[in-house]
């Protein structure tokens, strides 16, 4: 019995098409994943140098900064425009 034309036709035309379809899908997914991987790697490198956030430490830093500023504070009156017919309140 001679081989059927249908099986040879599948091997000649459909198998390469299916191979290229699956390989192209995989390759495209790898290509599109690359920018996301680079962005994630960059974010990981930036996070490595940082220390963990500590609320108590930040509170102490804020208190010391405010104490330094309040010790050097001087209340100075800034003169502003006065209306001509103004009468003093007292």
C-alpha positions as CSV (number, residue, x, y, z in Angstrom):
1,X,0.0,0.0,0.0
2,X,1.5,3.4,-1.0
3,X,1.8,6.2,1.6
4,X,-1.1,8.5,1.6
5,X,-0.6,12.0,0.2
6,X,-2.2,13.6,3.3
7,X,0.5,12.5,5.8
8,X,3.3,13.6,3.5
9,X,1.5,16.9,2.9
10,X,1.2,17.5,6.7
11,X,4.9,16.8,7.2
12,X,5.9,19.1,4.4
13,X,3.7,22.1,5.2
14,X,1.9,21.9,8.5
15,X,4.7,20.7,10.8
16,X,7.1,23.5,9.9
17,X,4.3,26.0,10.4
18,X,3.4,24.7,13.8
19,X,7.1,24.6,14.8
20,X,7.6,28.2,13.7
21,X,4.4,29.3,15.4
22,X,5.4,27.8,18.7
23,X,9.0,29.0,18.5
24,X,7.9,32.5,17.5
25,X,5.5,32.7,20.4
26,X,8.2,31.6,22.9
27,X,10.8,34.0,21.4
28,X,8.4,36.9,21.4
29,X,7.5,36.3,25.1
30,X,11.2,36.3,26.0
31,X,11.8,39.5,24.0
32,X,8.9,41.3,25.7
33,X,9.9,40.1,29.1
34,X,13.4,41.7,28.8
35,X,12.5,45.4,29.6
36,X,10.5,44.3,32.7
37,X,13.5,42.2,33.9
38,X,15.9,45.1,33.5
39,X,13.6,47.4,35.4
40,X,13.2,44.9,38.2
41,X,16.9,44.4,38.5
42,X,17.5,48.1,38.6
43,X,15.0,48.5,41.4
44,X,16.6,45.6,43.4
45,X,20.0,47.3,43.1
46,X,18.6,50.6,44.3
47,X,17.0,48.9,47.3
48,X,20.2,47.1,48.4
49,X,21.9,50.2,49.5
50,X,19.1,51.5,51.6
51,X,18.5,50.8,55.3
52,X,15.1,49.7,56.5
53,X,12.6,52.5,57.5
54,X,12.4,52.8,61.3
55,X,9.7,55.1,62.6
56,X,11.3,55.6,66.0
57,X,14.6,56.7,64.4
58,X,12.8,59.1,62.0
59,X,10.9,60.6,65.0
60,X,14.2,61.2,66.8
61,X,15.7,62.9,63.7
62,X,12.6,65.1,63.4
63,X,12.8,66.1,67.0
64,X,16.4,67.1,66.8
65,X,15.9,69.1,63.6
66,X,13.0,70.9,65.2
67,X,14.9,71.7,68.4
68,X,17.8,73.1,66.3
69,X,15.5,75.3,64.3
70,X,13.5,76.5,67.4
71,X,16.6,77.5,69.3
72,X,17.7,79.8,66.4
73,X,14.2,81.2,65.8
74,X,13.5,84.9,66.3
75,X,10.1,86.4,65.9
76,X,10.4,89.4,63.7
77,X,7.5,91.7,62.7
78,X,7.2,92.3,59.0
79,X,5.8,95.7,58.3
80,X,2.9,95.7,55.8
81,X,0.9,98.3,54.1
82,X,-1.5,100.2,56.3
83,X,-4.7,101.8,55.2
84,X,-4.7,105.6,55.5
85,X,-7.8,105.8,57.7
86,X,-6.9,103.0,60.1
87,X,-7.6,103.5,63.8
88,X,-5.7,101.6,66.5
89,X,-7.8,98.9,68.3
90,X,-6.7,99.9,71.9
